[in-house]
Amino acid sequence: MKALVTGAAGRVGRRLTTRLRDAGVDVEALVLPDDTAGQEWLTAQGVRCYVGTLGERQLLREACAGASYVVHLAAVMDWSSEADHTVFEQNVRGTLNLVEAAAGSTELRRFFLASSDEVYPSLGAAYVPIDEAHPQRPYSAYGLSKQLAESIVDYFGRARRVPVTTARFALVTEAREVLSPDGWLGRFLFARPFLGMLRATGREAAAAVLEAAGGYDPDVLVDAMDDAGQPYTFHVVDVRDLVEGIWLQLTEEAAVGETFNLSGPAPFTYSEAADLLAEATGRRVVRVRLPGVRIDVSHDITKAQRMLGYAPEIDIGRLIGTATRAGAAKE
């Protein structure tokens, strides 16, 4: 049994590659020509690499031939307006090219598309918790590209009877990223990158309050609340839980033709995360009441739990505990 994985050299792809191989699946990967480090890592794991891009349709047909699973993780993640054409070319046309090639495999059991909660988007939700029926009003080219990619995959499921399934990922994190202001989750929990995010989204009044409280310090954590003292909340998924969710979508028949939210076991408040991180690392916490709309991110994962048996285990406490233990082990 063979799986073709795009984006196999990334955070999710590496763990999924290992998960598939442990289950006895032969893994092959599409690797970009300039990703020599990724190609070397995959080759060392016994993974055959097809070197090329999602624009090479003949190469994709060769790579998909005989595949039981095609897992599409690769995407351009760029939020600058200058990158819009690249985002659409890779994420939309690239998805079309790949699912079209996968449709030619007579062995195909599942085509999996990695989408994103940016199709809603979570930072501008109409209601919480966000379920799969939530209106889709993406505000970024990336979010729109994922919405369009979903439509393409759904079309192939209906019109070409391709066994498709889609997951909308919450913000994905690895444990080590929680300790760094440059990590995907750290950007929301450390004051300085959070300050930059407020400014980038036009929330100058909130940014001024945070900066006055010391939010310019790169080593300070933020405990954010709204004007009324209600804490900001956030919801992420650890890559380990995410990979198990993907595996279920590949192997459970109920996943065919369906779209699922994949997120962690529960949302957390900024207060909870800041206090846990401060206790574990000794960092100072800036506690601020910010004017404007409160960040309140919460995903409903009931559908994946009910239909697939999805059971994420890694909450914010376990995530921080794993990160700090790993950091101590390196010292």
C-alpha positions as CSV (number, residue, x, y, z in Angstrom):
1,M,0.0,0.0,0.0
2,K,1.4,3.4,-1.0
3,A,0.8,7.0,0.1
4,L,1.9,10.1,-1.7
5,V,2.4,13.0,0.6
6,T,3.0,16.6,-0.4
7,G,4.6,18.8,2.2
8,A,6.2,15.7,3.7
9,A,9.3,17.6,4.9
10,G,7.3,20.0,7.1
11,R,6.3,19.8,10.8
12,V,3.1,17.8,10.1
13,G,4.5,15.9,7.1
14,R,7.5,14.5,9.0
15,R,5.3,13.1,11.8
16,L,2.7,11.8,9.4
17,T,5.3,10.1,7.3
18,T,6.5,8.3,10.4
19,R,2.9,7.4,11.4
20,L,2.2,6.0,7.9
21,R,5.4,4.0,7.8
22,D,4.8,2.6,11.3
23,A,1.4,1.3,9.9
24,G,3.2,-0.5,7.1
25,V,2.4,2.1,4.4
26,D,5.1,2.8,1.8
27,V,5.5,6.6,1.6
28,E,6.5,8.6,-1.3
29,A,6.8,12.4,-1.3
30,L,6.7,15.4,-3.7
31,V,9.6,17.7,-2.7
32,L,10.4,21.1,-4.1
33,P,13.7,21.3,-6.1
34,D,15.3,23.7,-3.6
35,D,14.4,21.7,-0.5
36,T,17.6,19.7,-0.3
37,A,17.4,19.3,3.5
38,G,13.9,18.0,3.3
39,Q,14.8,15.6,0.5
40,E,17.8,14.3,2.5
41,W,15.7,13.7,5.6
42,L,13.0,11.9,3.7
43,T,15.5,9.8,1.8
44,A,17.2,8.8,5.0
45,Q,13.7,7.5,6.2
46,G,13.4,5.3,3.2
47,V,10.9,7.6,1.4
48,R,11.1,7.9,-2.4
49,C,11.1,11.5,-3.5
50,Y,9.6,13.0,-6.6
51,V,11.4,16.4,-7.1
52,G,9.3,19.0,-8.7
53,T,6.3,21.3,-8.2
54,L,2.5,21.1,-8.2
55,G,2.6,22.8,-11.6
56,E,4.2,19.7,-13.2
57,R,1.1,17.7,-14.2
58,Q,2.9,14.7,-15.8
59,L,5.1,14.3,-12.7
60,L,2.0,14.4,-10.5
61,R,0.4,11.6,-12.6
62,E,3.5,9.5,-12.2
63,A,3.6,10.2,-8.5
64,C,0.0,9.4,-7.9
65,A,-0.1,6.2,-10.0
66,G,-0.9,3.2,-7.7
67,A,-1.4,5.4,-4.6
68,S,-3.9,4.3,-2.0
69,Y,-3.6,7.6,-0.2
70,V,-2.8,11.0,-1.5
71,V,-2.2,13.5,1.3
72,H,-2.0,17.1,0.3
73,L,-0.3,19.1,3.0
74,A,1.8,21.5,0.9
75,A,0.7,25.1,0.7
76,V,2.2,28.6,0.4
77,M,1.6,30.4,3.7
78,D,2.2,34.1,3.0
79,W,-0.1,36.9,4.1
80,S,1.6,39.8,2.2
81,S,-0.5,41.2,-0.6
82,E,2.6,41.0,-2.9
83,A,2.3,37.2,-2.7
84,D,-1.4,36.8,-3.7
85,H,-0.7,35.5,-7.2
86,T,1.8,32.9,-5.9
87,V,-0.6,31.9,-3.1
88,F,-3.4,31.3,-5.6
89,E,-1.2,29.6,-8.2
90,Q,0.2,27.1,-5.7
91,N,-2.7,26.5,-3.4
92,V,-5.6,26.6,-5.9
93,R,-4.2,25.5,-9.2
94,G,-1.7,23.2,-7.5
95,T,-4.6,21.5,-5.7
96,L,-6.5,21.1,-8.9
97,N,-3.5,19.5,-10.6
98,L,-3.0,17.1,-7.8
99,V,-6.6,15.9,-7.3
100,E,-6.9,15.5,-11.0
101,A,-3.8,13.3,-11.0
102,A,-5.0,11.3,-8.0
103,A,-8.3,10.6,-9.7
104,G,-6.3,8.5,-12.2
105,S,-5.2,6.1,-9.5
106,T,-7.2,2.9,-9.6
107,E,-6.0,2.1,-6.1
108,L,-7.1,5.3,-4.5
109,R,-8.8,5.0,-1.1
110,R,-8.6,8.6,0.0
111,F,-7.6,12.0,-1.2
112,F,-6.9,14.2,1.9
113,L,-6.9,18.0,1.7
114,A,-5.3,20.1,4.5
115,S,-7.4,23.2,4.8
116,S,-7.4,25.9,7.5
117,D,-9.6,27.6,10.0
118,E,-8.8,30.8,8.1
119,V,-11.7,29.9,5.8
120,Y,-14.0,31.1,8.6
121,P,-11.8,32.9,9.8
122,S,-11.4,32.1,13.5
123,L,-10.1,35.5,14.4
124,G,-13.3,37.0,13.0
125,A,-15.8,34.4,14.0
126,A,-19.6,35.1,13.9
127,Y,-20.1,32.8,16.8
128,V,-18.2,30.3,19.0
129,P,-17.5,27.5,19.2
130,I,-17.0,27.4,15.4
131,D,-18.5,24.4,13.8
132,E,-18.1,23.2,10.2
133,A,-21.3,25.0,9.2
134,H,-19.9,28.4,10.2
135,P,-20.1,31.0,7.4
136,Q,-16.9,31.3,5.4
137,R,-15.7,34.9,5.0
138,P,-11.9,34.7,4.7
139,Y,-10.0,38.0,5.0
140,S,-6.6,36.8,3.6
141,A,-5.5,35.5,0.2
142,Y,-4.4,32.4,2.1
143,G,-7.8,31.8,3.6
144,L,-9.5,32.4,0.3
145,S,-7.1,30.0,-1.5
146,K,-8.1,27.3,1.0
147,Q,-11.8,27.9,0.5
148,L,-11.3,27.6,-3.3
149,A,-9.2,24.4,-2.8
150,E,-12.0,22.9,-0.7
151,S,-14.5,23.6,-3.5
152,I,-12.3,22.0,-6.1
153,V,-11.8,18.9,-4.0
154,D,-15.5,18.7,-3.2
155,Y,-16.3,18.9,-6.9
156,F,-14.0,15.9,-7.7
157,G,-15.7,14.0,-4.9
158,R,-19.2,14.7,-6.4
159,A,-18.5,14.7,-10.2
160,R,-15.6,12.2,-10.4
161,R,-16.4,10.0,-7.4
162,V,-13.0,10.6,-5.9
163,P,-13.0,9.5,-2.2
164,V,-12.1,12.9,-0.8
165,T,-11.9,14.2,2.8
166,T,-10.9,17.6,4.1
167,A,-9.6,18.9,7.5
168,R,-9.7,22.5,8.6
169,F,-6.6,22.8,10.9
170,A,-6.6,25.1,13.9
171,L,-3.3,26.9,14.4
172,V,-0.8,24.0,14.5
173,T,2.0,24.0,17.1
174,E,4.8,21.9,18.3
175,A,5.7,21.9,22.0
176,R,9.0,23.7,21.5
177,E,7.2,26.6,19.8
178,V,5.4,27.7,22.9
179,L,8.6,28.8,24.5
180,S,9.7,31.1,21.6
181,P,8.2,34.4,20.5
182,D,9.0,33.3,17.0
183,G,6.9,30.1,17.3
184,W,3.5,29.9,15.8
185,L,1.8,29.8,19.2
186,G,4.5,32.0,20.9
187,R,3.5,34.8,18.5
188,F,0.2,35.0,20.3
189,L,1.5,34.6,23.9
190,F,4.6,36.8,24.0
191,A,3.9,40.5,24.3
192,R,6.1,41.9,21.6
193,P,4.9,39.8,18.6
194,F,1.4,40.2,19.9
195,L,1.9,43.9,19.9
196,G,3.0,43.6,16.2
197,M,-0.1,41.6,15.4
198,L,-2.4,44.3,16.9
199,R,-0.7,46.9,14.8
200,A,-0.8,44.8,11.7
201,T,-4.6,44.4,12.1
202,G,-5.2,48.1,12.7
203,R,-5.8,47.9,16.4
204,E,-3.7,51.0,17.3
205,A,-5.5,51.8,20.5
206,A,-5.0,48.3,21.9
207,A,-1.4,48.4,20.7
208,A,-0.8,51.7,22.6
209,V,-2.1,50.2,25.8
210,L,0.0,47.1,25.5
211,E,3.1,49.1,24.6
212,A,2.6,51.4,27.6
213,A,2.4,48.4,29.9
214,G,5.8,47.1,28.6
215,G,4.7,45.0,25.6
216,Y,7.8,46.0,23.7
217,D,9.9,43.7,25.9
218,P,10.7,40.5,23.8
219,D,10.8,38.3,26.9
220,V,7.5,39.2,28.5
221,L,4.3,37.2,28.3
222,V,0.9,38.8,27.7
223,D,-2.4,38.2,29.6
224,A,-4.9,40.0,27.5
225,M,-8.5,40.9,28.5
226,D,-11.1,43.1,27.0
227,D,-12.3,46.4,28.6
228,A,-14.7,44.5,30.8
229,G,-12.0,42.1,32.1
230,Q,-13.1,39.1,30.0
231,P,-10.0,37.1,29.1
232,Y,-9.0,36.5,25.5
233,T,-9.2,32.8,24.6
234,F,-7.4,30.7,22.0
235,H,-7.6,27.2,20.6
236,V,-4.7,25.3,18.9
237,V,-3.8,21.8,18.0
238,D,-0.6,20.0,18.8
239,V,0.9,18.3,15.8
240,R,0.8,14.9,17.5
241,D,-3.0,15.1,17.9
242,L,-3.4,16.5,14.4
243,V,-1.5,13.5,12.8
244,E,-3.9,11.1,14.6
245,G,-6.8,13.0,13.2
246,I,-5.4,12.8,9.7
247,W,-4.8,9.1,10.1
248,L,-8.5,8.6,11.1
249,Q,-9.6,10.6,8.0
250,L,-7.5,8.3,5.8
251,T,-8.8,5.1,7.3
252,E,-12.3,5.6,8.5
253,E,-14.9,5.2,5.8
254,A,-17.2,7.8,7.4
255,A,-14.6,10.4,6.5
256,V,-15.3,10.2,2.7
257,G,-17.0,13.3,1.4
258,E,-16.8,15.1,4.7
259,T,-15.0,18.1,6.2
260,F,-13.9,18.2,9.8
261,N,-12.4,20.7,12.2
262,L,-9.2,19.3,13.7
263,S,-8.3,21.2,16.9
264,G,-7.1,20.5,20.4
265,P,-9.2,19.1,23.3
266,A,-10.2,22.5,24.6
267,P,-9.6,26.3,24.2
268,F,-7.6,28.1,26.9
269,T,-7.6,31.6,28.3
270,Y,-4.6,33.9,28.0
271,S,-4.5,34.0,31.8
272,E,-4.1,30.3,32.0
273,A,-1.4,30.1,29.4
274,A,0.5,33.1,30.7
275,D,0.4,31.8,34.3
276,L,1.6,28.3,33.3
277,L,4.4,29.7,31.2
278,A,5.5,32.2,33.9
279,E,5.6,29.4,36.5
280,A,7.6,27.1,34.1
281,T,10.0,29.7,32.8
282,G,10.2,32.5,35.3
283,R,9.1,35.1,32.7
284,R,7.2,38.2,33.7
285,V,3.5,38.6,32.7
286,V,2.0,41.9,31.5
287,R,-1.7,41.9,32.3
288,V,-3.7,44.4,30.2
289,R,-7.3,45.3,29.4
290,L,-7.4,46.1,25.7
291,P,-10.0,48.2,23.9
292,G,-11.7,46.7,20.9
293,V,-13.0,43.3,20.0
294,R,-11.9,40.5,22.2
295,I,-10.0,37.5,20.7
296,D,-12.2,34.5,21.4
297,V,-11.2,31.4,19.4
298,S,-12.9,28.1,20.0
299,H,-13.5,25.2,17.6
300,D,-16.2,22.6,17.8
301,I,-14.6,19.2,17.2
302,T,-17.8,17.2,18.0
303,K,-18.2,16.0,14.4
304,A,-14.7,14.5,14.2
305,Q,-15.2,13.0,17.7
306,R,-18.6,11.5,16.8
307,M,-17.9,10.2,13.3
308,L,-14.2,9.3,13.5
309,G,-13.4,8.7,17.1
310,Y,-11.0,11.7,17.2
311,A,-9.7,12.1,20.7
312,P,-7.1,14.9,21.1
313,E,-5.2,14.7,24.4
314,I,-2.7,17.6,24.4
315,D,-4.2,20.7,26.1
316,I,-2.2,23.9,27.0
317,G,-1.0,22.5,30.3
318,R,0.5,19.3,28.7
319,L,1.8,21.3,25.8
320,I,3.8,23.7,28.1
321,G,4.9,20.8,30.3
322,T,6.3,18.9,27.3
323,A,8.1,22.0,26.1
324,T,9.7,22.8,29.4
325,R,10.8,19.2,30.1
326,A,12.3,19.1,26.6
327,G,14.1,22.4,27.2
328,A,15.5,21.2,30.5
329,A,16.7,18.0,29.0
330,K,18.8,20.0,26.5
331,E,20.6,22.0,29.2
